[in-house]
Amino acid sequence: MRILQLSSDWKWTGPAAPMLELALALRELGHDALLACPEPPPGVTGALADKAREAGLPPRLSLSRGRGIDPLRDGPDVVQLRGLLEACDVDIVHAWHTRDHALALRAARNRRRQGRTRLVRSYKSAETIPAWPWNRWLFGPGTDGLVCVSPGTARRNQRLRGGRPVLGVFGGIDLARFRPGPPQEEVRASLGLSAGQRVVGIVARAQRHRRFDLLLEAAARAMVEDDRLRLLIIGRGTHIAETAVAPAERLGIADRVVFAGYRTDDYLDVLRCSDVFTFLVPGSDGGCRALLEAAACGIPAVTSARGALPEIVAAGETGLVAPERAEDLAGAWLSLLRDDARRAAMGRAARLRAERCFGREHLARETLALYERLVAPQRAREPAVDPAS
């Protein structure tokens, strides 16, 4: 099968990683996976196109950079995309954002009518798709197959589908890379962590809606009970000074909060310094990729009940789901940090769950089954080919 992954966003954002992992896993399963996306602005590195080339999947088509839907501006992209679909005889176009979804609808209009190409859309949020008139069309007749970030999200979005196929599957990660391993002492030391200190880690962009107020208040409460506790914040953000640094100082815990910043080459090593992982509000990726990575590393989690979090964490087995109150969050952290055996058992269970549900091969096989379901009617209509001819 020939499958085009289509993104109109040039940035290496939350949804970009599962898209690339899916494409690579489809190739490993023997399918022809293609990619089309914009190039980054001059001088910018580490964008989606760069990551794809590093992984051996260079973009086959460069879209223009732009936001929103603009029929006039997007005309040249539609022409290019239509040519690629014809030249490569693409079976599936898998769109990941609304702009590229609209481009695919225009470019593949005739091929969809003829049953030669099917259009799949991934919806990156775990929230229910609003039932606005535009959405009812776009995610109904305008989408042959819909992929949601969790089974529960898929069930909630069935109402927009009118009986059309919908899949709920967790995002795929590289289980060979993200695996259990002891924290490296030199990495802990570089973060200012000493022996005997217990670490609650979080990976999140410092944004106002990510509940850093709750995170830091809970940390302050927990640190009163256990002066060995340290909070490790991995990530960056334009507003990090006002959303995290200044509040930590006001609460008197700045010396016990580690701001590790945005990490690339040593991200895995820094993540493994966490004894307990925590996650409160999903960001641009409703699939909560960092939580999947922590689970694959055998780190138990404490989360809120937002979005897909209570589906990703098996409460009481791979972690805890706590109410969004500082005392409850602090209590959940402390209950795991004080019980080494329970924490270790949950970590092992988290890894096993990751192997069952969070690997990129699992994502690829589940998504491929959806693709096969969509193209099967057309294949059934195609005349049989005589092998001897």
N, C-alpha and C positions, 0 to 999 in steps of 0.2 A: 504494500500500500504506500502511496506517496502522500505525505502529510506536510502542510505548510503551517508553521507556528508564526503568528502575525502579531507584532506589537508596534504601536505607534509612539511608545515612550522610549526614549534613548537611554534613560537613567537605569542604573542598577538598583532598582527598588524592590520591595517585598515580592510582588508578583513575578518579577523577572527570573528569580532563582528557580522556582518550581517549573516554569516554562522551559528553561534550559535543561534542567534535570530530566524533564519528561522527554524532550527531543533526543537527548543522549541515550536514554533508556530505550526509546523506540528504535534507534539505530542498532543498539545491542541486540534487540529482538529481531533484527533483519529487515526493518522497514526503512524507507527512504524519507528521512526527516529533513525538512528545509526550514530556513528562518528568513524572515524579512523584518527589518526594523530600521529606525533612523541611525545615522552616524552622530556622534556627540559633537558639540561645538568645538571649534579649534582650540587646542591646548588642554582639553579635558581628557583625562584618562580614567580607566576603570569603569567605563560605561558598558551597557549590555553588549554592544557590538564587539568591544574589546574582550570581554569575558567569553563570548561565543567563539571568537577566533582562538583564544587560548585553549579552549576545550575541543578544538578541531571542527567547529561548526560555523564557518564564516557565513555571514548573511548573503543570501542570493539576490537580494534586492534592498536598496537603500531608500527608505521613505523619507519624505521631508519632515522636518521637526515642526510640530505645531500642536496646539491644544484645541479641543472642541471640534465641532463639525462645521466645515466651511465648504460648501459645494464647489465654489469657484477655485479656491486655493487647492482643494484636494483633487481637482480634475486630473492633473498629471500623474498623481499617485495611482489613481484608479486605472488609467491607461497602462501604466507600467505593471500594475498588479494583474490586470486582465491578460497581458501578454505572457506573464510568468505562469499563470494558471494554464494557459493554452500550450505553451512550449513544454511544460513539464507534465501536463495532463494530471493535475493535482486532484486527488480523491477527496481530501478533507482540508478545509481551511479552519484553523483553530485560532480564534481571536481572543484577546485578553483584556481589551479596553473598549470603551464605547466608540472612540474615533476609528480604531482599526476595524471594529465590527461594521461600522457604516461604510468604510472603504470596501470591505469584503462583500457587503450586500450589493454594492454597485458593480464591482468588478466581476462578481460571479453570478450575476442575475440570470444570464442565459444558460450557463452551465447548471445552475440549480434547477431551472425549469426543465432542462433535459435530463435531470437526474445524474449528471456526470460529476458534480461536486456537491458535497454537503458542508454546511457551515456550523461549526461548534463554537460555543462561547463559554469561557470561564468567568465566573462572577467571583471577585476577590474578597467580598465582604461576607461575614457570617450573618449579617442582619438580613431580615426578609426584604426582598426587592419591593420597593414601593409600587403599588398598583396604579400608577399614573397611566393615562391613555398611551403615551409614547412607550412606556415600559411594557404595557400589555401587548403591544405589537412587536416591539424589538425582541423581547424575551419569549414571545409566543410564536407567531408565524415567521418572524425574522430570525429565528434560531432553530436549526434542525435538532441540535443536541445541546443541552445545558450542563455544565460541570460546576458543582458547588464545592465549597471547602470542607464540608462535613456531611455525613448522612442526615443529620438533623436539619441542616440548612436546606438540603435537597427536598426533604419532606415539606418544609414550610413554603417552598417556592413552587410546589406542584400546581398550585391554583392558577398560576400564570401560564402554565404549559399546555393546558387543554388536551392532556393525554399524550403529548409529545415526550420523547425520552429526556430524562434528567438523571444525572449521576451525582452522588455525594461521596467524595473520596478525600482523604487527608493528603496534604502536600508531600512530595517525595524528596528525601534527602539521601546523601551518599553514606550508607551505613558502614562502608569500609573506612571512610575518613572519620566520621563521628562514631566513636566507640569508647567503651570505658577505659580509663587509664588513670593512674595516680597523678596528682598535681606535681609539677616540677618545682622543686624548692627554689631554684633560681628565679622562676617566674613569680612565685609568691613573694620572694624577697624584693623583686623589682616593683611589686605593687605595694610594698610596705607591710606585708602580712607576715607575722611571726608565728613560730610554732605554738600550737595550742589554741590559736584563734579560729573561730568557726565563722564561715562565710555564707551569707545569703546573697546570691547573685541575681542580677536582672540584666537583660539585653533590651534596650528600648531607646528610641529617639526621645530626647528631652523636649516634649511638647506639653502644652497646658492640659490637654484632655487626657493625658496618659496617667493621671492620678499620682503624680510625684508627691503631692501633699499628703495623701494617705500613706504612701510608701515610707516617707520620712517620719511621719508621726508614729507609725507602727515600729519603725526602727528605734526611735527614741524610747518608746515604751519597753521594747524587748531588751535594749541595752541597759536599762535600769535593773532588769532581772538577771542579765548575763553580761558582765563587762568584757567578756571575750568575743562577743558578737561583732562582726564587721559587715558592712553593706558594700557590695561591689557593683558599681553601675557601669555597664559596658555600653557605650553609645555616645552620640554627640547630638547637638541641636542648637539652633540659632538662639533659643531662649534658655539655654541650660543655666546661665548665671542666675536668672530670676526664678526659674522653676525648680531648681535643685540645689545649687551651690549656696545661695543666700538663705533659703529655708533651713538647710542643714546647719548653717552658722547660727541662725536664730534659735534653733532647738538645742544648741550646744553639743552637737554630735559631729561637727565637721572633721574632727581628727579621727573619727571612726568610720567615715564614709570614703571609699576609694573611688575616685572618678577615673576610670581606665581609658575613657575616650573611645574613638572608633578604631577597631583593630582589623587587620587584614591577615598577614602571614602568621601571626601568633594568636589569632582569635581562638582557635581550639584550645591552646594551652591556657589561655586566660579563662575561658569558660570552665575548664576542668578544675579551676581553683574554688569553685562553688561547692559547698556541702549540700545546700538546698537552693533550688532555682525558684524564682517567683515571677509571676506575670499577672498584670492587673487589667490592662486595657489593650486589645489588639490595635496594631497600627495600620499601615497601608496594606498589609497582608493579613487578611482575616484567618488564614490558615495557621498563623502564629509559628512561623518557621523556627524561631529561636527556641521555643518550647519543645518542638520535635527534636531539635539538635541536642538539647539538654537531656531529654529522655533517652536518646540513642547513646549518650555518654554515661548512662546509668545514674543520673542525678535526679532524685525525687523532687517534685514540684509542689508549691503552694500557690494556688491561683484564685481569682475571683470566679464568679459564675457567668461572666460576660461572653457573648458570642459562642464560639466553638470550644472555649476553654474546658467546660465540664464534660465535653465529649472526648477531648484529647487526653485529659487526666482521668484515669479510673479512680474515683475517690475512695480512699482507704486502701488502695492496692498499689498505685504508682505515685500517689501524692495525696494532697488534701485540697478541697475546694472550700474557701472560707467566705463568710459575708464581708462586705466592703465596710468594715469598721476596724479602726486601728487596733483595738484590743483583741479582736478575733484573728486578725492577720498576725499580730505579734505572738499570740498564743499558739497558732498553728506552726509558725517557725520554731518556737522554743520546744514544742512537743517533739519535733523531729530531731532537733539539734541535741536534745538531752537523751535521746534513745538511739544509741549507735546501731543496735541490732535491727530495730524497726526501720531506720533510715537505710541501712544496707539492703534489707529485704525489699523495700520499695524501689531502690535503685535497680536491683536485679529485675524486678517486675517491669520497671519502665523500659529497660533494654529489650526484654522479651516482647513487650507490646510494640516497641519501635520496629523490631524485626518482622512482626506480623502486619503492621498497619502503616508504617511511616517511610519505608524504603522506596527509592525511586522506581525500582522494578515493579513493586506493587502498584504504584500510581500508574505506570505505563500499561500494565496488564488490564487494570480496571478501565482506563480510558480507551485502550484499544478495543475492548469488548463493546464499548459504546460506538466507536467508529465502525466496527464490523456490523453492528446492528443497523447503522444508518446506510451503509453502502450495499447491504445484502439485497434489498429489492432491485436495485439496478443490475447487480450481477446476475440475479435470477432471470432478468429479461434479456441478457446478452446471449447471442447464439453460441452454442457449444463449438469448441475448436477441435477439429480432428487432429490428434497427435501425429498422425502419419502424413498430414498434409504439409 
